[in-house]
Amino acid sequence: MKLRTFLLLALVFLAGCGFPFNQPAVGPGGTIAFFLDATGAYDLLPTVGNLVLLRDGALISLEGVTVAGESGALAWSADGEELLFIETEPGEWGVPVAWKLRLANVQTDSEAVTLFASEEPILTPAFTPEGNITYLRLDEEGYGHLVLYDRSEEVRYPLLSDVLSYRPASGSNLTVIQATDEGSLRLAHVLTYEPNSGETDEIASFYLSQEMGETISILPALFLWDVDPSGQHLALALYDQVLIAPEVEISGPSLYLLDTVEETGERIAAMGVVPSFSPDGSLLAYIGSENGEDQAAYLYDRETGEITRIRGSDSISTLFWIDQETLGLILEYDEGYNLLAYRLSTREFSPLLK
């Protein structure tokens, strides 16, 4: 599957519709959570099915956590006992018309509970260290608002507006991409944000073209950027728009690595998406292309600067870290998807679903 095609399909699936993405989520103890459809198969956008856990090689089906609309955006609690996810209500042509933020206790057989429902898209739920929840709400005009949901009070508090995307960082900090208008220019600011104090610290900024603005606000954060566990390093996929002539054939996003302490940045791939830091932050996995067409998974070593292509990953759709030595890969084939584990030490694949 060509990288350009991958991005276009992602836009078709998610553009302006608020589809949650069924990315496997790895919990604190290494348990992997994801949804399987009614046939027991994995899909990026499952419509009917239930939540499953992959723990120590065994597949555990949570029969009390069933879904009847596109579901995903899974997020673990710090203690590994709860999972957040978004379930949508489909309308005409299958496009979501309502979104529910749901909570599952994975230590019991109890049914998932709905915390609240919304007629506006809700994206990227995440637990705070205190056990509350942050998420992104899109208004009717498509502008993002970062919100805190207090579980004890069952009240939603607005935090920041004009937010394009956000991700949890170290401690209680969040890394936020916020848009501002500076005269005739639209700029994006990458900020460290502490919700309790409201303090912000700018890490980086970039010119926000219409193409980049639509892409970063439409796609889940995992498609375009990641923060390492220390919060010091940021990987960000950006469209290069400096060179006007001669025209560059590769028009996809380039992948940059930023050091927020040293205040430095470098481009590590002419084309790269879905950046993901390893648990210790020493390695960066991403989907890249050397010619703008053929794609594969790559590993970038932050210490040596060495880039390694993972052979046999040409049909990759997305990736995630299982542990420091194991990368999870989702490969597309004619009839669906394969979930695989790739061991860095042996360079061998093994199926996650058997």
BELSULGI-V69748 format. One record per helix or strand. SS is the DSSP state (alpha for helix, beta for strand). FROM is the first residue (numbers start at 1). TO is the last residue. If there is no record, write none. Layout:
BEGIN
SS;FROM;TO
SS;FROM;TO
END
This chain:
BEGIN
beta;2;2
alpha;3;14
beta;25;26
beta;32;37
beta;42;42
beta;49;55
beta;58;67
beta;71;76
beta;82;90
alpha;92;94
beta;96;105
beta;113;118
beta;122;127
beta;133;138
beta;144;150
beta;155;161
beta;163;168
beta;173;182
beta;185;194
beta;200;207
alpha;210;218
alpha;221;224
beta;225;227
beta;233;238
beta;254;259
beta;264;269
beta;272;277
beta;283;289
beta;294;301
beta;307;309
beta;316;323
beta;326;333
beta;336;343
beta;348;351
END
